[in-house]
Amino acid sequence: MAQRITRRDFLNGLAVGVGTGLLAPDGLLAQVGPTAPGESSVYYPPTLTGMRGSHAGSFEVAHALAWNGQKPTEYRALKEHYDLVVVGAGIGGLAAAWFYRKKMGPDARILVLDNHDDFGGHAKRNEFHHDGRMLLGLGGAQNLEMPDSYGLITKGVLHDLGIDADAMQANTADDFAMANIAADNALALPGKGGHKTVGGNWLLTMHGEGDYQSMVRALPIPAAEQEKLIALFGGDRDFLDDLSLSQKLDYVSTVSYSRFLVDRVGLDRETLPILDAVLRVGNGFTGWNHAVIEALAGAAPGLQGMGWLASTVHSLAVGAASSVFQMRYFPDGNASVARLLVHKLIPEVAFESSAFEDIATSRFLYEALDRDKNATRLRLNSTVVGVRNVGDEKVEIDYVRNGEALRVTGGHCILACYNGLISHLCPELPDKQKDALRYGVKVPLVYANVLLDNGRAFSKLGGTLVTCPKDPFTMLSCAPATTTGGYEPPRGPDDPMVVLMMANPTPEPTGDESLRDLLRIGRATVYATPFGTYEQQVRDQLQSVLGPHGFDHETDIRAITVNRWPHGYAYWYMMLDDPEWPEGEAPHEIGRAQFGRISIANSDAEARPYMDAAIEAGWRAVTEQTL
């Protein structure tokens, strides 16, 4: 019998309290008084384990508002007026605060409100301490993706923060597969007596590189399915050879990737998860909701088998992949970007930090976030329930914090929260704009970080990343192996390590459900799954994958943190589900329209789930409010 990690899961995800429950105290983390200069913070959310992300206390008030129209009827007006109030302390909200401060000067009064007990939004830091070592994991937003392609606005922020993307690359271990396309990455499938893991470089194998035939034949699947995969990966056969070029273009734009695999390649549906895995990890849902061309653009295999022209393009793409594939990691993911922004806005949180050089190892003083003397204040555990223009002079912002209904005012307000909530915060918005804000449905995600006593079993898997297509968690990886920010990753297999496990709860369709319908089902699944279920899934999967190499979950697992994100990636438009709108008429464009002294800044407003999208949205919102 495994000794369970002591923790409590506070919610079942389905019920929202009413009446006095709407204003129930947080209960998870009590507010503490200020600390003396140099004293360590006693309020330090990054080290909390158990259920994180959308944690207990962070969503109940918002759900009561959105689901039942409930919110307090009376508020205590604080004697606090700010030049700018930002709702949401994710990357977009923090960037907006930074842009405003740069433009209006260091004395500008700014308040940032967030419903979570930590800042960063999806950029969540998971911090563990074991055997005298600090170990970090990313709990959400992962990396700087293709930083060379960033626009001037985002590159300017990276410069302001002292982020050196080239140094990040040099600091990252060559065998870290999440950052290096040439690194080995394994594939694990359930078999007799546990998982069978086949090492190698499966990302390139699926595109016909190396001895792909032998690797496919090592998988525990029927021989007939192996041969079909070999034909798909090798590209010797054109599966659309009965179509003209124009018909091929129409086919790949209007038919789902999974339908192509079943009808044209002849794969059994039981084999599809192997091909879905790369799409699930990258985009969060299966090939049934990707047009063929979208799946191929997302690195799914098959382009090489669509005729001589596609084969030529594929060969060039694989050859150039190493120079194009840019993933830059901090050891805690983009949480370090959020920490750098907070450090710029409120230096008192880490006086001794020199920023980029030691941001990963700096311990933040959370009590310094919301002090009266700060020009910029960051107030956590604060769920905004109302935002409205008051004449042409100010904005009133109502929020609930630790059971108390409060009100502040601002000269301007930027909403850097979830688009789907904004229509409830600002019911005075035009109906067309509210409908547009509700159009997109975020992609749900679950990131688990598991502290292991040592990395000996994991080191025998044949890669720092393992894809598990038929398991609850689609991907297993070591935490980012980088020294960026002064961090010391595990020095070898005898050291403790953190395993990152990523789950994509959006199901495949069973009928004619739209992608947005499926995303809602996945979101409900996340909220309805208690921590104990996730813990059992983690234990069962790790035992089956690592067990053959001497792993024992009862003794080797030291802590589990589950970061659930029911509202994860921003919604972007897909060819099979969304029309092509005229310029300016897409839902995200209508939804982000300025409303008096209120502007909107989030990746939803850009319809792109990337860090640079959130930053650019922050710039746009500040520009609107300061013209």
Beta strands, then each sheet from edge to edge (+ up, - down):
strand 1: 50-53
strand 2: 76-87
strand 3: 110-113
strand 4: 125-130
strand 5: 133-138
strand 6: 144-145
strand 7: 186-191
strand 8: 194-198
strand 9: 327-328
strand 10: 376-379
strand 11: 382-390
strand 12: 394-401
strand 13: 404-415
strand 14: 443-452
strand 15: 465-467
strand 16: 475-478
strand 17: 497-503
strand 18: 557-569
strand 19: 598-600
sheet 1: 1+ 18+ 14- 17+ 16- 15+ 7+ 8-
sheet 2: 10+ 3+ 2+ 13+ 12- 11+
sheet 3: 10+ 3+ 2+ 13+ 19+
sheet 4: 4+ 5-
sheet 5: 6+ 9-
end
